[in-house]
Amino acid sequence: MKFFTDNVVNFEERNTEQREIFNEACRLNHIEYNKVKKRLPKQFVDIYEKTAHFDDAIIPNISIVTEGSSFTYRERGDSPSKTRIIIVDYDDYNIAWEILIGSIKEMSSQWTTSFPFYRIDCFSFDELLIEDKDHISWEIAFSGGLNLRMVFKEISIRELNEEEINIYRQPMKKAKFSKLRKR
């Protein structure tokens, strides 16, 4: 992350100096967001701002769809994948959106255990930045320590209907694991 580094987000609430550093990171991030929002679809910007940048939103599902083999897309120069993110409003579980991200140039994830928060599936901090003349980067830090970064050309958002939301309200079935075989 450019602004919300571990040093910035892991601060003592009572420490005035650390609080000022965090507030400055928020201010700088907001300046960069104002530059990038001109390149985002109006519908996405409206929802993103209405939800305070998906603050504490719950993420029940992230799907990465690979098109072709890893060799094929590199040779042709096509996008390696499309990403679908389901976001449920933290304050009202009856509101949810599907975000589709396409023409992905780069995607990476990193796991850090330094985040002091308790949930793995909530938005914590994010940065939308201009990557180059054609691409935008969106880096999302989840409260459990996962950091996801995508560089892309296309993004869309739509509100899910009640039937679609109910799919994500279902408790996950208990996973069945198999033991590894010994050599």
N, C-alpha and C positions, 0 to 999 in steps of 0.2 A: 504494500500500500504506500501511496505517496505521502498522505497526510496522517492517516490513522495507524501509525506504527505501534508495536507493542509498548514502547516507552510512553507513548502519548495516551493510549487508552487504559493502561494499567496504572491508575493514579489513586492516591488517597483523597477521598472527598473533602477532607478538612484542609488539605495542603493547598493554600492559595496560589502558590507559584505553579504547581502542577495543573491546577484547575485553569489558570490563565493560558498555559501551553495547550491544553485541550481545546479551550475556546478559540484560540488562534487557529488551530488545525480545522475546526469547524468553519471558521470564517473563510479560510483559504479554499477549503473544499467547496463552499457555497459559491465563491467567485468562479471556480472552474466549472461547476455545474451550470451556472448561468451561461457560460460559453457553449457548452455541449447541448443544452436543452433546445437550442434553435435547430439542431439536426435530428432531434427525436420526434416521433409522431405526437401530435397534440393530445390524443387520447391517452397515451402513455404518460406524458408530462402531467396532465390533469390528475390522473389517479396517483401517480408517484408523489405529487405535491400534497394532494388531499390526505394521503396516509402518512405524511411526514417522512417520506422516503422509505415507506414500508417498515417503519420503526417497529421493532419487536414482532413483525409478522411471522407467522408460523409457516414453515415450508414442509408440507407432507410429501412432496414428490419433486424430484429432479430427474428428467429423462434425457439421455444423450443418444441421439440417433445417428449412427454412422452410415454414410452412403458409400458403398463400394469398399474395396479392400484398402488397407493403409498404403499400399503401393500405388494403386490406381489413382486416388485423388491427388497424390503428390505429383505424379507424372502429368496429369491433365491440368493441374492448378486449380481444381475445384475445391469447394469447401469440404473439410473433413467431416463435419457434422452439423446437425441442428440440435438445439437444446430447448427443452420444454420445462418450464418451472411453474409449479402450482404454488400460489401464495394465498394463505387464509388470513384475513384481517384479525389482528390480535384482540381488538375490542369487541368485534362482532363476528362470531364464527359462522354466521349465515351469509357472509360476503367473502367471495374468493375470486381470484383471477388466474388466467392462464397467460403466461408470457412465452412467446415463441421468439427465439433468437436464431437468425440464419446467416448465411455467408460468413461463417466463423473462420477467421484467419489463424487464431491461436486460442488455445484453452489450456489452463493449468490449474492445479489445486495443490494446496499445501495444508498440512495439519500441524497446528501448534498447540501445545498444552499450556501456554502462558496466559490464555484468556481466563479470567477469574469467574466466568459465568457458568450457569448450571445446565442450560439446554443446548443441545446440538442443532436443533432444527429451527432456530429463530434468527432473523436478521439482527445483526448487532450494529455494524457500520458498513457503509458502502461508498464507493467513489466511482462516479461516471466521468470519464475524461476523454478528451480528443486524443486519439492515438496518432493519426495522420490525416491527410486530406480525405481519405475514403472510409476510415474506420474509427469506431468508438470503443473504448475499453470500459468494462464494468467489472469492478472487483468488489466482491461481497465477503465480509467476515461474518461467519455465523457464531453465535454465542458459545457453542461448544468447542470452538477451536479450528473449524474448517474454514479455509480461505479459498474462494473460487474466483478465477480471473478469466474473462472472455473478451476477445477482441473480435469485433463483428461489423457488418454493414447493415444488417436488417434486424428490426425488432418490432413486435406487435403485442398487443394486449387485448384481452376480452374478459368480460365478467362471466363467471360460470353460473349456470342455472342451478336450482335446488337439487335436481337429480344428480348432476355432476358433482356438486359439493358433497352429497351423501356418500359418494364413493370414498372420499378421503376422511369421512367421519368413522368409517368402519375400523375396528381395531385390527391390527396386523395379526395374521395367523402366526402361531408359534413356529419359528423356524426349526427345521429338522437338519441336524448336522451329522455328518458321517465322520468317523475317526479316520485319521490318516493311517495308511498301511505302513508297516515297518519294512525296511529294506532287507 
